[in-house]
Structure formats: structure tokens, C-alpha cells
Amino acid sequence: MSIINKFFIKILKFYKKYISGGLRSGCIFTPTCSIYAMEAFEKHNFLVSFALIIWRILRCNSLNKGGFDPVPDNPKKKIWLI
């Protein structure tokens, strides 16, 4: 895992511990977006992770049902940009 990925994982852990606890829980996906982002950074390089996270955030709206949405093992099949 690269240094930049580790850096963003630390930021996400800080966010989960100190910021998201005070926000209302309304995530339509499982796992939550912050956990999804951490898993993406653990599994993939920075660019792939960043693309997956942006795609996930764009789908977080009232037009999407949400549900179980794990980090894909082979994201090239899921995101055509990579």
C-alpha cells in the first residue's frame, strides 16, 4: 500500500471518529461511504480508489436505491475510465 493511500486512510479514520459521529446517519449504502473509501484504498492504487470513491459519491442520491455495494475486486469491469 502506498504512502498516499495510508495518508487518506488516516484522514478517513479521523473523519469517522471525530466528525461523522455527530452527523445524522443516512447512508443508503452498505458499507458506508467512508468504510467503502478505506477498503478501496486498501485494495487498489490511488487513482483506481479515487475513481471508485467518486463514482460511489455520485450514486449517493435519491434516484438510487442503495443497498449492498462492496468495493469491486476488478474495478476495470465496473468503471470504464480506468
N, C-alpha and C positions, 0 to 999 in steps of 0.2 A: 504494500500500500504506500502511495506516495506521501510526501510531507504535506502537500496541499490538501489531499484527501483527509489526512489526520487533523489538519487545522480546521477544516469545515465540520468534521465530526465533533470536535471540541466546541465549536460555536453552537452546533445543534444541541449538544448536551446542556450547555449553558441556557439556551433558549427553553428547553424542556423543563429545566429545574427552576429557573427564576422568572420566566415570562409567561409561558403557556399555561402554567398552573393558575394564573389569575384571570385567564381568558375563559370565556364560555366554551364548552366542548361542543363542537358542531361539525366535526369532520365526518363527511359522508363515506369515506373510505376506511377500509381496514387493510393494512396497518395505517395509522395516522400519517399525514404527510411528512412530519418530522422524522418518524421512525423509517418511513419509506426512503427518505433522503439519506439517513445514516446507512441503511442497508445498501443503497445504490453506491455510496462512496466506499463501502467495504468490499463490494463485489467487482466494481468496474473502475476504469480510469476516470480522471476528472471530466473530460469532455463528454463521455458517454453518460456519466452520472448527471452532469448538468442538464443535458438534453432530456433525460428521463424525468428529472425533477420538474423542469419547465413544462413538459408535456402533462405531467400529473397535475400541476397547479392550474394549467389551462382547462383541464377537465373538471375542476372543482367548481361547479356551478349548479344552478337549479335545473338545468337541462339534462344533467347526468344523474343516473340512479345511484351511483356509488357502488358500495359493496366491497368484496374481497378483491384486492388488486396488488399482488406481490410484485417485487422487483423481478423483471424477467432475467433468466439466465443468459439468453441470447437476444439482446435488445435490437440487433440489426434486423431481425424479422419483424420487430414491433415498430421501430422508428426508422423511417426511410432516409432521414437526414444523415445518418451515420454510416 
